[in-house]
C-alpha cells in the first residue's frame, strides 16, 4: 500500500513503533533484554511495512517488548502507545480494558 491507501491502523502502528524505537535508542541505560526489545520492534516495523500484520504475531512481539522494557519507566508512555496501536487490530485481549 502506498500513501493514502495505507490502513490507518498500520499508520498508527508504524508511528508508535518508530517513536518507541527512537526513545529506546536514546535511552542511556543498558539492560539485559534491550536487544530483544530492539529485535521485536524491528519485527513490528517490518510487519507494518508489509501492510497486513498478523494479529497473533503482533501480540507476541508486544509481549516480548513489554517483558524486555517493562521495568524501564521512562519508556512506559511509548510502550503504551505501541500497545494501543496493536489493539487497533483486534481490540484488547480478554481481561484487559
C-alpha positions in Angstrom: 0.0 0.0 0.0 1.1 3.5 -0.6 0.3 7.0 0.5 -3.4 7.4 1.2 -4.1 3.7 0.6 -2.4 2.7 3.8 -4.7 1.3 6.5 -4.9 3.9 9.3 -4.2 1.2 11.9 -0.9 0.4 10.1 0.0 4.1 10.0 -0.7 4.3 13.8 1.4 1.2 14.4 4.3 2.4 12.4 4.3 5.8 14.1 4.1 4.2 17.6 6.9 1.7 16.8 9.1 4.5 15.4 8.6 6.6 18.5 9.5 3.8 20.8 12.5 2.8 18.7 13.8 6.4 18.9 13.2 6.6 22.6 14.9 3.2 23.2 17.9 4.2 21.1 18.3 7.4 23.0 17.8 5.8 26.4 21.2 5.9 28.1 20.8 2.9 30.4 21.7 -0.6 29.5 19.5 -3.5 30.5 19.7 -7.2 29.9 16.9 -7.6 27.4 17.5 -4.4 25.3 18.4 -6.4 22.2 15.2 -8.4 22.4 13.2 -5.2 22.5 15.1 -3.8 19.5 14.6 -7.0 17.5 10.9 -7.2 18.2 10.4 -3.5 17.4 12.2 -4.2 14.1 9.8 -7.1 13.5 6.8 -5.0 14.3 8.0 -2.3 11.9 8.6 -4.9 9.2 5.1 -6.4 9.7 3.6 -2.9 9.5 5.6 -2.1 6.4 4.1 -5.1 4.7 0.7 -3.6 5.4 -1.1 -6.7 6.6 0.3 -7.7 10.0 -0.7 -11.0 11.6 -2.5 -10.3 14.9 -1.1 -13.3 16.8 2.5 -12.2 15.8 1.8 -8.6 16.7 0.7 -9.7 20.2 3.6 -12.0 20.6 6.0 -9.2 19.7 4.2 -6.8 22.0 4.5 -9.2 24.9 8.2 -9.7 24.3 8.8 -6.0 24.1 6.8 -5.4 27.3 8.8 -8.1 29.1 12.1 -6.7 27.8 11.5 -3.0 28.7 8.5 -3.0 31.0 10.6 -2.0 34.0 12.1 1.0 32.3 9.7 3.6 33.4 11.0 6.3 31.0 9.8 4.1 28.1 6.4 3.3 29.5 4.4 6.0 27.7 5.8 5.0 24.4 5.2 1.3 25.1 1.5 2.1 25.9 1.2 3.8 22.5 2.5 0.6 20.8 0.1 -1.5 22.8 -2.8 0.8 21.8 -1.7 0.6 18.1 -1.6 -3.2 18.3 -5.0 -3.3 20.0 -6.4 -1.5 16.9 -6.0 -4.7 15.0 -8.2 -6.8 17.3 -9.2 -5.0 20.4 -7.9 -5.7 23.9 -7.2 -9.2 25.0 -9.9 -10.7 27.2 -9.5 -9.5 30.8 -7.8 -6.2 29.7 -9.5 -2.9 29.1 
